Amino acid sequence: MIEWEWYKDINVKTLFLHLIFAANYEDKRWQGIEVKRGQLITGRLELAESTGLSERKVRTALEKLKMTNEITIKTTNRFSIITLTNYALYQDDTRENSQQFNQQNDQQATNKRPTDDQQATTTKEIKEIKKERIINNPLPPKSEILSDKTTLPIPDFLKKEDWEAFLEIRKKKKAPLTNHAIKLIFKDLEGYENKKIGNGSLAIQNSIKNGWQGVFEPKQDLASPQATSRPKQIHKDFEKQDYWGVNGGKLEGFIYE
């Protein structure tokens, strides 16, 4: 049916399936008329009401089915007799073949039993293996799997709204954080904060502003009194000795870049 040429035509498929279901399963007589297996007596209005299609759509679908010899239509002044030309392909008469089917089925069951027994044993073994893996390697508790919030305390130097904004970025990028990952981020931020007051909060704000998934140490502001830059020219009293880092990296009489 999936490979049928009208399968993607919704109207034709809907009507054809209805005809298959509504057609006689065996020969019958109706008001003196013999209606054979695979036939039905109907009309466009009745088909429209049964399928939910308009009469125009029913008429178009019937023409398409006639064109590809799926059906034939014999029309009278009262009704139409529709015959499905390949009805047996869709509705097999199991009564005619029941004895043969049962014999084949019994033989197949006998032949297949050893295989089924082996498959059942294999399936049971696989389930036991999976169970053992789950016991030995349990999933982390839900509290360890985060999407947009954390149960860990936020460092004092961080603003709650900044942290929530950062988590929202991770959520939009489909990169949620576990508690362990958050601990590592907090550790980095605290390291930046210890180097310079304000660096921890600045790092998270830079990530929010730039849409970064991670946090990075802010660059040193060279105009800051705590900026550390190498001397461009050595003071005459110290000759060429390296006093880098003394007194915050600044020595009196040095010219700095």
URBELRA-V102896 format. One record per residue. N is the residue number from 1. SS is DSSP state (~ for helix, > for strand, _ for the rest). OMEGA is omega in radians with two decimals (NA if undefined). NEAR is the number of other C-alpha atoms within 10 Angstrom. Layout:
N;SS;OMEGA;NEAR / N;SS;OMEGA;NEAR
This chain:
1;_;-3.14;8 / 2;_;-3.13;7 / 3;_;-3.14;7 / 4;_;-3.02;8 / 5;_;3.14;10 / 6;_;-3.02;17 / 7;_;-3.09;14 / 8;_;3.05;11 / 9;_;-3.00;10 / 10;~;-3.09;11 / 11;~;-3.13;19 / 12;~;-3.13;21 / 13;~;3.14;18 / 14;~;-3.13;16 / 15;~;-3.09;21 / 16;~;3.11;21 / 17;~;3.10;12 / 18;~;3.13;14 / 19;~;3.12;22 / 20;~;-3.09;20 / 21;~;-3.02;12 / 22;~;-3.09;14 / 23;_;3.11;21 / 24;_;3.08;18 / 25;_;3.08;18 / 26;_;-3.14;11 / 27;_;3.11;11 / 28;>;3.05;13 / 29;>;3.13;9 / 30;>;3.13;8 / 31;_;3.09;6 / 32;_;-3.13;7 / 33;>;3.09;9 / 34;>;3.12;11 / 35;>;-3.03;20 / 36;_;3.08;15 / 37;_;-3.10;18 / 38;_;3.10;24 / 39;>;2.99;26 / 40;>;3.08;20 / 41;>;-3.06;19 / 42;>;3.08;17 / 43;_;-3.07;17 / 44;~;-3.13;18 / 45;~;3.12;14 / 46;~;3.12;12 / 47;~;3.12;18 / 48;~;-3.14;17 / 49;~;-3.08;11 / 50;~;-3.05;11 / 51;~;-3.08;16 / 52;_;3.09;14 / 53;_;3.05;18 / 54;_;3.13;15 / 55;~;3.12;16 / 56;~;3.12;12 / 57;~;3.08;16 / 58;~;-3.13;23 / 59;~;3.14;17 / 60;~;3.14;14 / 61;~;3.11;22 / 62;~;3.14;21 / 63;~;3.12;16 / 64;~;3.13;15 / 65;~;3.07;18 / 66;~;-3.07;15 / 67;~;-3.13;11 / 68;_;3.06;11 / 69;_;3.02;12 / 70;_;-3.12;15 / 71;>;2.91;21 / 72;>;-3.08;19 / 73;>;3.03;16 / 74;>;-3.02;10 / 75;>;3.01;13 / 76;_;3.13;8 / 77;_;-3.14;5 / 78;_;-3.04;8 / 79;_;3.07;12 / 80;>;3.02;16 / 81;>;-3.12;15 / 82;>;3.11;21 / 83;>;3.04;23 / 84;>;-2.99;22 / 85;_;-3.13;14 / 86;_;-3.06;13 / 87;~;-3.09;19 / 88;~;3.12;13 / 89;~;-3.06;8 / 90;~;-3.13;13 / 91;_;-3.14;14 / 92;_;3.11;11 / 93;_;-3.04;13 / 94;~;-3.13;10 / 95;~;-3.12;9 / 96;~;-3.04;9 / 97;~;-3.02;10 / 98;~;-3.11;11 / 99;~;3.13;11 / 100;~;-3.13;11 / 101;~;-3.12;13 / 102;~;3.12;11 / 103;~;3.14;11 / 104;~;-3.12;12 / 105;~;3.12;12 / 106;~;-3.13;11 / 107;~;3.13;11 / 108;~;3.13;11 / 109;~;3.13;13 / 110;~;-3.12;11 / 111;~;-3.01;11 / 112;~;-3.01;11 / 113;~;3.12;11 / 114;~;3.13;11 / 115;~;3.13;12 / 116;~;3.12;12 / 117;~;3.13;11 / 118;~;3.14;11 / 119;~;3.13;12 / 120;~;3.12;12 / 121;~;-3.13;11 / 122;~;3.14;12 / 123;~;3.13;12 / 124;~;3.13;12 / 125;~;-3.14;12 / 126;~;3.12;12 / 127;~;3.12;11 / 128;~;3.12;12 / 129;~;3.14;12 / 130;~;3.14;12 / 131;~;3.14;12 / 132;~;3.13;12 / 133;~;-3.13;11 / 134;~;-3.14;11 / 135;~;-3.08;10 / 136;~;-3.12;9 / 137;_;-3.09;9 / 138;_;3.07;9 / 139;_;3.10;10 / 140;_;3.11;9 / 141;_;-3.08;7 / 142;~;3.14;8 / 143;~;-3.14;10 / 144;~;-3.11;15 / 145;>;-3.00;16 / 146;_;3.06;17 / 147;_;-3.09;16 / 148;_;3.11;17 / 149;_;3.13;16 / 150;_;3.08;17 / 151;_;-3.11;9 / 152;_;3.10;11 / 153;_;-3.14;8 / 154;_;3.11;14 / 155;_;-3.06;15 / 156;_;-3.06;9 / 157;_;-3.14;15 / 158;_;3.04;20 / 159;_;-3.10;13 / 160;~;-3.11;12 / 161;~;3.09;9 / 162;~;-3.12;16 / 163;~;3.12;17 / 164;~;3.10;15 / 165;~;3.10;18 / 166;~;3.10;23 / 167;~;3.12;22 / 168;~;3.07;18 / 169;~;3.12;18 / 170;~;-3.13;19 / 171;~;-3.14;17 / 172;~;3.11;11 / 173;_;3.13;12 / 174;_;3.12;10 / 175;_;-3.13;15 / 176;_;-3.08;18 / 177;_;2.97;20 / 178;>;3.10;17 / 179;~;3.14;16 / 180;~;3.12;12 / 181;~;3.13;12 / 182;~;3.09;15 / 183;~;3.14;15 / 184;~;3.12;11 / 185;~;3.12;17 / 186;~;3.13;19 / 187;~;3.09;14 / 188;~;-3.11;17 / 189;~;3.11;24 / 190;~;3.08;20 / 191;~;3.10;14 / 192;~;-3.11;20 / 193;~;-3.14;19 / 194;~;3.11;12 / 195;~;3.14;11 / 196;_;-3.13;13 / 197;_;3.13;12 / 198;_;-3.11;15 / 199;~;-3.13;22 / 200;~;3.13;26 / 201;~;3.12;21 / 202;~;-3.14;21 / 203;~;-3.13;22 / 204;~;3.12;24 / 205;~;3.08;20 / 206;~;3.12;17 / 207;~;3.12;18 / 208;~;-3.08;21 / 209;~;-3.08;11 / 210;~;3.14;8 / 211;_;-3.12;14 / 212;_;3.06;16 / 213;_;-3.12;16 / 214;_;3.08;13 / 215;_;-3.04;19 / 216;_;-3.12;18 / 217;_;3.13;17 / 218;_;3.11;16 / 219;_;-3.14;8 / 220;_;3.06;13 / 221;_;-3.06;10 / 222;_;3.11;11 / 223;_;-3.10;8 / 224;_;3.09;8 / 225;_;-3.12;9 / 226;_;-3.13;14 / 227;_;-3.12;12 / 228;_;3.10;17 / 229;_;-3.09;15 / 230;_;3.13;16 / 231;>;3.11;18 / 232;>;-3.11;10 / 233;>;-3.08;12 / 234;_;3.10;18 / 235;_;-3.02;15 / 236;~;-3.09;9 / 237;~;-3.07;8 / 238;~;-3.11;9 / 239;_;-3.07;8 / 240;_;3.11;10 / 241;_;-3.09;9 / 242;_;3.11;11 / 243;_;-3.12;14 / 244;_;3.07;14 / 245;_;3.13;12 / 246;~;3.13;9 / 247;~;3.10;10 / 248;~;3.08;12 / 249;~;-3.12;14 / 250;_;3.06;20 / 251;_;-3.09;16 / 252;_;3.11;7 / 253;_;3.12;12 / 254;_;3.05;14 / 255;>;-3.05;13 / 256;>;3.08;13 / 257;_;NA;9
